[in-house]
Amino acid sequence: MADELTPEEVAILIQARKICNTKGLPRDIDVTGICGQAGISRKTGYQWAGKLEPATKETEGVHRELQQLREEHDKLKQLFDDVRFENEGRKLAWKIHHVDELLAEKKISAKSKKRRKR
């Protein structure tokens, strides 16, 4: 087999097999036999199949886009986790080195120096 079947193709083939079994059609039935059972010509059968084909192509496009969005989402989640880890590290470093207290002291001393100059 040259090409592997897509998940959608496998699902269609399984559904077709179920329909054949339910309707009592032979396993090796061809397009002419299927159309004969339906009471239509082969040409009409292919027309019906052609009408359903664009929907399948649209579905494939949607599945491709969904896969791309999932991949992008995974990348963004990883970036978010990295940034969150960095931020937690910074907060911890500020806490360990008492940076908030030092900034508060500098702010108070800067205000008092301004008042003295006046």
C-alpha atoms as an extended CHARMM CRD file, in Angstrom:
* protein
*
       118  EXT
         1         1  MET       CA              0.0000000000        0.0000000000        0.0000000000  PROA      1               0.0000000000
         2         2  ALA       CA              1.5830000000        3.2790000000       -1.1150000000  PROA      2               0.0000000000
         3         3  ASP       CA             -0.3260000000        5.7110000000        1.1020000000  PROA      3               0.0000000000
         4         4  GLU       CA             -1.4640000000        5.2320000000        4.6550000000  PROA      4               0.0000000000
         5         5  LEU       CA             -5.1020000000        5.8190000000        5.4260000000  PROA      5               0.0000000000
         6         6  THR       CA             -6.0730000000        8.9060000000        7.4010000000  PROA      6               0.0000000000
         7         7  PRO       CA             -8.2440000000        8.5100000000       10.4930000000  PROA      7               0.0000000000
         8         8  GLU       CA            -11.1690000000        9.9980000000        8.5640000000  PROA      8               0.0000000000
         9         9  GLU       CA            -10.7420000000        7.4710000000        5.7430000000  PROA      9               0.0000000000
        10        10  VAL       CA            -10.6200000000        4.5920000000        8.1930000000  PROA      10              0.0000000000
        11        11  ALA       CA            -13.8170000000        5.8340000000        9.8480000000  PROA      11              0.0000000000
        12        12  ILE       CA            -15.5480000000        6.1130000000        6.4500000000  PROA      12              0.0000000000
        13        13  LEU       CA            -14.5050000000        2.5920000000        5.4480000000  PROA      13              0.0000000000
        14        14  ILE       CA            -15.6970000000        1.1330000000        8.7380000000  PROA      14              0.0000000000
        15        15  GLN       CA            -19.0050000000        2.9600000000        8.3900000000  PROA      15              0.0000000000
        16        16  ALA       CA            -19.3330000000        1.6550000000        4.8210000000  PROA      16              0.0000000000
        17        17  ARG       CA            -18.6950000000       -1.9150000000        6.0100000000  PROA      17              0.0000000000
        18        18  LYS       CA            -21.3650000000       -1.5230000000        8.7010000000  PROA      18              0.0000000000
        19        19  ILE       CA            -23.8650000000       -0.2500000000        6.1210000000  PROA      19              0.0000000000
        20        20  CYS       CA            -23.0740000000       -3.1820000000        3.7920000000  PROA      20              0.0000000000
        21        21  ASN       CA            -23.6190000000       -5.6540000000        6.6270000000  PROA      21              0.0000000000
        22        22  THR       CA            -26.8710000000       -4.0040000000        7.7420000000  PROA      22              0.0000000000
        23        23  LYS       CA            -28.3000000000       -3.8650000000        4.2160000000  PROA      23              0.0000000000
        24        24  GLY       CA            -27.1840000000       -7.4110000000        3.4140000000  PROA      24              0.0000000000
        25        25  LEU       CA            -24.8420000000       -6.3940000000        0.5950000000  PROA      25              0.0000000000
        26        26  PRO       CA            -21.9200000000       -8.6610000000       -0.3670000000  PROA      26              0.0000000000
        27        27  ARG       CA            -18.4440000000       -7.6860000000        0.9130000000  PROA      27              0.0000000000
        28        28  ASP       CA            -16.9580000000       -7.3110000000       -2.5760000000  PROA      28              0.0000000000
        29        29  ILE       CA            -19.7300000000       -5.1300000000       -4.0370000000  PROA      29              0.0000000000
        30        30  ASP       CA            -18.6400000000       -2.5050000000       -6.5460000000  PROA      30              0.0000000000
        31        31  VAL       CA            -20.0100000000        0.9670000000       -7.3770000000  PROA      31              0.0000000000
        32        32  THR       CA            -22.4000000000       -0.4190000000      -10.0170000000  PROA      32              0.0000000000
        33        33  GLY       CA            -23.8350000000       -2.8930000000       -7.5110000000  PROA      33              0.0000000000
        34        34  ILE       CA            -24.2540000000       -0.2350000000       -4.8280000000  PROA      34              0.0000000000
        35        35  CYS       CA            -26.0250000000        2.1200000000       -7.2320000000  PROA      35              0.0000000000
        36        36  GLY       CA            -28.2070000000       -0.7400000000       -8.4890000000  PROA      36              0.0000000000
        37        37  GLN       CA            -29.2830000000       -1.5320000000       -4.9020000000  PROA      37              0.0000000000
        38        38  ALA       CA            -30.1700000000        2.1480000000       -4.4240000000  PROA      38              0.0000000000
        39        39  GLY       CA            -32.1070000000        2.2260000000       -7.7110000000  PROA      39              0.0000000000
        40        40  ILE       CA            -29.9460000000        4.9290000000       -9.2760000000  PROA      40              0.0000000000
        41        41  SER       CA            -27.4560000000        5.0970000000      -12.1180000000  PROA      41              0.0000000000
        42        42  ARG       CA            -23.6910000000        5.0900000000      -11.5900000000  PROA      42              0.0000000000
        43        43  LYS       CA            -23.5690000000        8.6610000000      -12.8390000000  PROA      43              0.0000000000
        44        44  THR       CA            -26.0730000000        9.7490000000      -10.1850000000  PROA      44              0.0000000000
        45        45  GLY       CA            -24.1170000000        7.8190000000       -7.5490000000  PROA      45              0.0000000000
        46        46  TYR       CA            -20.9150000000        9.6400000000       -8.4210000000  PROA      46              0.0000000000
        47        47  GLN       CA            -22.8100000000       12.9600000000       -8.4010000000  PROA      47              0.0000000000
        48        48  TRP       CA            -24.0500000000       12.2200000000       -4.8810000000  PROA      48              0.0000000000
        49        49  ALA       CA            -20.5380000000       11.2840000000       -3.7940000000  PROA      49              0.0000000000
        50        50  GLY       CA            -19.2040000000       14.4990000000       -5.3430000000  PROA      50              0.0000000000
        51        51  LYS       CA            -21.6600000000       16.5740000000       -3.3300000000  PROA      51              0.0000000000
        52        52  LEU       CA            -20.4030000000       15.0410000000       -0.0950000000  PROA      52              0.0000000000
        53        53  GLU       CA            -16.7120000000       15.3610000000       -0.9950000000  PROA      53              0.0000000000
        54        54  PRO       CA            -16.3760000000       19.1560000000       -0.4340000000  PROA      54              0.0000000000
        55        55  ALA       CA            -17.6490000000       18.7110000000        3.1190000000  PROA      55              0.0000000000
        56        56  THR       CA            -14.9200000000       16.1450000000        3.7100000000  PROA      56              0.0000000000
        57        57  LYS       CA            -12.2570000000       18.5340000000        2.3710000000  PROA      57              0.0000000000
        58        58  GLU       CA            -13.5530000000       21.3070000000        4.6460000000  PROA      58              0.0000000000
        59        59  THR       CA            -13.4040000000       18.9190000000        7.5810000000  PROA      59              0.0000000000
        60        60  GLU       CA             -9.8000000000       18.0310000000        6.7810000000  PROA      60              0.0000000000
        61        61  GLY       CA             -8.9360000000       21.7430000000        6.7480000000  PROA      61              0.0000000000
        62        62  VAL       CA            -10.6270000000       22.2420000000       10.0900000000  PROA      62              0.0000000000
        63        63  HSD       CA             -8.7750000000       19.2570000000       11.5630000000  PROA      63              0.0000000000
        64        64  ARG       CA             -5.4590000000       20.6290000000       10.2780000000  PROA      64              0.0000000000
        65        65  GLU       CA             -6.2080000000       24.0550000000       11.7570000000  PROA      65              0.0000000000
        66        66  LEU       CA             -7.2630000000       22.4740000000       15.0530000000  PROA      66              0.0000000000
        67        67  GLN       CA             -3.9750000000       20.5590000000       15.2180000000  PROA      67              0.0000000000
        68        68  GLN       CA             -2.0120000000       23.7640000000       14.5640000000  PROA      68              0.0000000000
        69        69  LEU       CA             -3.9490000000       25.5760000000       17.2850000000  PROA      69              0.0000000000
        70        70  ARG       CA             -3.2920000000       22.7570000000       19.7400000000  PROA      70              0.0000000000
        71        71  GLU       CA              0.4400000000       22.8860000000       18.9850000000  PROA      71              0.0000000000
        72        72  GLU       CA              0.4690000000       26.6670000000       19.4080000000  PROA      72              0.0000000000
        73        73  HSD       CA             -1.4790000000       26.3230000000       22.6650000000  PROA      73              0.0000000000
        74        74  ASP       CA              1.0720000000       23.8460000000       23.9950000000  PROA      74              0.0000000000
        75        75  LYS       CA              3.9110000000       26.2330000000       23.1180000000  PROA      75              0.0000000000
        76        76  LEU       CA              2.1370000000       29.1280000000       24.8340000000  PROA      76              0.0000000000
        77        77  LYS       CA              1.4930000000       27.0220000000       27.9400000000  PROA      77              0.0000000000
        78        78  GLN       CA              5.1920000000       26.1890000000       28.1000000000  PROA      78              0.0000000000
        79        79  LEU       CA              6.1430000000       29.8560000000       27.7270000000  PROA      79              0.0000000000
        80        80  PHE       CA              3.6490000000       30.8090000000       30.4290000000  PROA      80              0.0000000000
        81        81  ASP       CA              5.0810000000       28.1920000000       32.7740000000  PROA      81              0.0000000000
        82        82  ASP       CA              8.6040000000       29.4880000000       32.1070000000  PROA      82              0.0000000000
        83        83  VAL       CA              7.6260000000       33.1040000000       32.7800000000  PROA      83              0.0000000000
        84        84  ARG       CA              5.6830000000       32.1490000000       35.9110000000  PROA      84              0.0000000000
        85        85  PHE       CA              8.7220000000       30.2220000000       37.1950000000  PROA      85              0.0000000000
        86        86  GLU       CA             10.9650000000       33.2420000000       36.5840000000  PROA      86              0.0000000000
        87        87  ASN       CA              8.5220000000       35.5790000000       38.3360000000  PROA      87              0.0000000000
        88        88  GLU       CA              8.2670000000       33.3060000000       41.3600000000  PROA      88              0.0000000000
        89        89  GLY       CA             12.0770000000       33.2140000000       41.4920000000  PROA      89              0.0000000000
        90        90  ARG       CA             12.2580000000       37.0000000000       41.4060000000  PROA      90              0.0000000000
        91        91  LYS       CA              9.6600000000       37.3400000000       44.1570000000  PROA      91              0.0000000000
        92        92  LEU       CA             11.5490000000       34.8710000000       46.2850000000  PROA      92              0.0000000000
        93        93  ALA       CA             14.8400000000       36.7170000000       45.6970000000  PROA      93              0.0000000000
        94        94  TRP       CA             13.2070000000       40.0500000000       46.6720000000  PROA      94              0.0000000000
        95        95  LYS       CA             11.8470000000       38.4420000000       49.8200000000  PROA      95              0.0000000000
        96        96  ILE       CA             15.1920000000       36.8490000000       50.7480000000  PROA      96              0.0000000000
        97        97  HSD       CA             17.1370000000       40.0710000000       50.2060000000  PROA      97              0.0000000000
        98        98  HSD       CA             14.4660000000       42.2880000000       51.8250000000  PROA      98              0.0000000000
        99        99  VAL       CA             14.2410000000       44.4800000000       48.7380000000  PROA      99              0.0000000000
       100       100  ASP       CA             10.7370000000       45.7540000000       49.6100000000  PROA      100             0.0000000000
       101       101  GLU       CA             11.9630000000       46.9640000000       52.9940000000  PROA      101             0.0000000000
       102       102  LEU       CA             15.0150000000       48.6590000000       51.4310000000  PROA      102             0.0000000000
       103       103  LEU       CA             12.8510000000       50.4360000000       48.8660000000  PROA      103             0.0000000000
       104       104  ALA       CA             10.4420000000       51.5770000000       51.5710000000  PROA      104             0.0000000000
       105       105  GLU       CA             13.3500000000       52.9590000000       53.6280000000  PROA      105             0.0000000000
       106       106  LYS       CA             14.7660000000       54.8110000000       50.6100000000  PROA      106             0.0000000000
       107       107  LYS       CA             11.3560000000       56.2780000000       49.8580000000  PROA      107             0.0000000000
       108       108  ILE       CA             10.9820000000       57.5510000000       53.4090000000  PROA      108             0.0000000000
       109       109  SER       CA             14.5110000000       58.9990000000       53.4470000000  PROA      109             0.0000000000
       110       110  ALA       CA             13.9930000000       60.6610000000       50.0570000000  PROA      110             0.0000000000
       111       111  LYS       CA             10.8340000000       62.3850000000       51.3270000000  PROA      111             0.0000000000
       112       112  SER       CA             12.5790000000       63.6500000000       54.4270000000  PROA      112             0.0000000000
       113       113  LYS       CA             15.4690000000       65.0660000000       52.3700000000  PROA      113             0.0000000000
       114       114  LYS       CA             13.0320000000       66.9810000000       50.1530000000  PROA      114             0.0000000000
       115       115  ARG       CA             11.3720000000       68.5190000000       53.1770000000  PROA      115             0.0000000000
       116       116  ARG       CA             14.7190000000       69.7080000000       54.5790000000  PROA      116             0.0000000000
       117       117  LYS       CA             15.6430000000       71.5500000000       51.3900000000  PROA      117             0.0000000000
       118       118  ARG       CA             12.5750000000       73.7910000000       51.5040000000  PROA      118             0.0000000000
